[in-house]
Structures are given as structure tokens and as C-alpha cells.
């Protein structure tokens, strides 16, 4: 399980999501990109929790 998370770079995704939550960027187009990225991160987290 841990190996799988390392393979998909889970630590980097998790850190990115936390940073975006606490310090959201100001630019609108960047926010739109990050929102989509967070949905992708949460999808990975959901799938990983089912393994």
C-alpha cells in the first residue's frame, strides 16, 4: 500500500492539496486549474483507500 502511494507520488499530491487549501492562489485561471487538480487528488485518495 505504501509502495503504491510512493509510486504515484502521493506525498507530492497531498502536500500540494494542503498548500492550495491554506494558501489559495489569487489568479482565477490558476484557481480553476488547481480545483480540477484537487478533484483528481481526492479521486486518487479515494481509490487508494479502497486497495
Order of alpha helices (4+ residues) and beta strands (2+ residues): alpha-alpha-alpha
